[in-house]
Amino acid sequence: MAFWKQKSLEQLTTVEWEQLCDGCGKCCLNKLIDDETEELYYTNAACKLLDSDSCGCVHYIQRFDFVPTCTKVTIDNIAELTWLPESCAYRRLYMGRDLPSWHPLIVGDKQQMHAKGMSVKGKVVNETKVRDIEDHIVLWPLRDCD
């Protein structure tokens, strides 16, 4: 049986925790919160460290040296990270759901995730090239397939 079905999030090893990340890159997108309504908006402006082809961080281990405001998803803060997309494995498991059928742990690689449009691959611009972030609001990160 799969480790995420046998253990609670609190019981996972560091390696298992890291394996849960599907590598979609959605958490690396800049987000906006409306001051009046507190509604969350995703943009297609990605962190300067995100490789838009692999959907991975180019300096993952040292990311906090380059982007001090980067958020590390942990068991201690998962409940507070309401900005994580519904498709996020951490959020899904925390909410009592299973991993989606396209998750790399289930299918063996990221190809189905990309094919279903569940990653940022080919959809983002580097935040350093964005002038007016409000012009980059998108809906696709909110899609929860499966």
N, C-alpha and C positions, 0 to 999 in steps of 0.2 A: 504494500500500500504506500502511496505517496506521502512524503514526510509532512506536507502541509495539511494532510488529512489525519495524520496520527498525532500531531502535536498542536498545542495552542501557539499563538504568536510569541507568548512569553517563554515558551520552551525551546524555541528555535536556536540553533547555534548561529554564530556570526556568518558562517558560510551559507547556511540555509536561508538566513534572512536576506543576504545579498542575492541569492539565486531567485528569490521571489520577484525581484524587479524584472519586468518584462523588457526593459530597455526601450520603451516607446518614446521617451524624451518629453512627454507632455508636462512633467513637473518642472522642466527647464524653460518653459514658456513664461514670458512676462505676463502678469495678470494685473487687472485694474479693479478697484472696488469703488463703486459709486458712493460718494460721501453722504448723500441724502438717503438712499435706499439700502445701502450696504450690499447691493447686488454685485456678484463677482463676474468679471468678464475676462476671458482668455484672449490673448493676442497671438499672432503668428511671429512675434519678435522673440527669438530664442536667446538664451544666455550666450555670451560671447565664447564660452568654452564648449558649446554643443557642436559636435560634428553632425551636420545635417544628413549625411549619407548613412552613417552607422547608428545614428541616434544615441551616441554615447558621449560622455564627457572626455575631452582630450587630456584633461589633467585630473582625473577622478580622485586619486589618492591625495593630491595637493590642492584640490579645488577651493578649499577655504583660504589658502594663501592668495589665490587669484580673485576669488569672489567671497569675501568675508560674510556676506549676507545669504549665502547658499544655505539651504535648510537640509539638515540630515534627518531622514525619516527614521524614527526609532519607536520602540514599543511605548516609550514614555510620552511621546508627543503625537502619536497617530490619531488620537481622538480629537486633537485640536487642529489638525491639518485638513480642514474642511474644503480647502481649495484643491485637494488631490482629485483628479477626475474619477468618475464612477468606474471607469475601466481599470484603474490602478489595482494591482494584486493586493497590495497592503490594505487598501481601503476595502476591497471586496471581502477579504478574509476577516478583517476587523468587524465588518457588518454581517458576518455569518454566511456569506456567499462563497462559492467555489471559484477557482480560477476559470477564466474563459477558455473555450475549446481551442482558440488560436494561441494560447500562451506558450512561449518557447519551452517551458518545462514539460508541457504535454506533447507538443509536436516535434520537439528536438532542435528547432532553430527559429529565427525571427521572420522567415519568409511569409508565413500565413498572416502574421500580425501586420506586416507591411502590405500584403495583398488585400487585406480587409480594410485598409486605411486607418488602422488603429495606432499608427506611429506618426511622428512628425516628418518622416522621410519625404523630402521633396515639397514640403509645405511651409517652410519657415524662412525667415530672413534673420541675419545676425543683428542683434540689438544695437550694435555700434553703427549700423547703417540706417537706423530709424530716427526720424526727426519728430514726428507727431504720433506718439504711441496710440492715441485714440483712433487713428486711421487704420490701425492694424487689428481691430477686434474681429474675432472669428468664432464660429459656433462649432466647428468640427471637433475640437478637443472634448466636447461634452458628450459625444456619441459613445454609447455603451453597447457594444455588440456582443450578444451571447449572454 
